[in-house]
Amino acid sequence: MNEAGRVAAALDPEVIVLTGWSSSGGPSEAEQMKDAWSGPAIELVVEPTARSTAENASRSLSLLVERGIRAAVVVCAPVHLLRAWLLFGRLYRERGVDVRFHLAFVRPSFRAVAWELAALPLVPAQLRLARAELDRRRT
């Protein structure tokens, strides 16, 4: 069972949202996660269009709010925690959804660390875009 499955088994959530696109034209990251799901039988919602962590946050948030969900757990790798916290944490809390984080321990690659360091300065702009997307969805 993967880490998200272990978290789901322990917390018994109402829904699991899997989000992420495909850069190759094949199955999206979200669809791949659904196909690999080995956790408990629960509603799996696939959001296959998000191309960034900010879009993962805003698009999953919309799906949770539509379902009346007011608390969420984001499962991510340790190397990704800072950006996830900055993006999911701010967006979710601004819209009244409590969010916690659970780390899936994977050894970070040099490429993953470099990616996170390069992406960190983009967080303020990504937050603005994600907030604008959420505002558009409200109307």
C-alpha positions, 0 to 999 in steps of 0.5 A: 500500500502506498503512503496515501493509502496508509493515510486513508486507512488511518483517517477514513476520509470521505473522498480522495482527490488525485490531481495532476496532468500528463506532459506526454499525452498519456494517462495523467498523473492523477489517472496513474495514481488512481490506477495504482491506488491500493488503499481502502475502497473510497471515492477517488476523484480524478482532476487530470488538468493541473499543471503546477502545484498551485493548480493542484491546490486550487483545483482540488480545493474547488472539488472539496468545497463542492462536496462540503469538505472542510478538512484535508490532508495533503500527502507529499514528498519532504522535498516538496513540503515547503511549496505545498505548505505555502500554496495549499496552506494559504489557499485552503485556509483562505477558503475555510478548509483546514489542511494538514500535511503528511510526508511520504518519505522518498529519497530526494533526487538532485533534480527534485531539489533543484526543481523545488529551489527554482520554483520557490520564487514563483510562489507569489505569482502562482498564488495570485493566479490560483486565487484568480482561478478560484474567484472565477469559479465562484461566479 
